[in-house]
């Protein structure tokens, strides 16, 4: 991995943590010089008792993203396509 300077990611930023071919989705992630900790995505990012701690030596790679934004983009695209379809085919087959 590169660019492992200590930092905290934005609280709602989703971070995929890959290790041994498995992925763990976390948010509220803090990256220290030798550890990474975060909260499983299904829990509130403020849940300190849910926090998972991993040594960087066991982490293969990290990937950041935003599943919520992807969902809303997809939902918006589907709704827009439905509206275009309804506009183009309005009155087709009607009397």
Steps between C-alpha positions, in 0.01 A plus 500: 500500500614853441425837662448366852538826684308508829159660451131469570261445212167689498259329742261369232767411242488128431834323493535149361776321690636200309687223679557141389249534214223621734357848523373682807299818452570763766427867561624745760846374406819625662836410356800509733863423423459126569126441551166564338176516691141560398140404563318233295279674244178357644568679831493873575841661433497638855478151660831479689423157646452365143838626380722243322880529531732351238877499473606643163713190447186287443334752266554430128336815363246774565239650271280795585160574355143589578233232459221740590596742223518209254153386606350845453667541160360165387153578638506841329602343170221242520241768581624726219490213251147416615392861451654511150338168413160623627537825302600323177229239518215706642182439316636203305225245472241735648173593336 
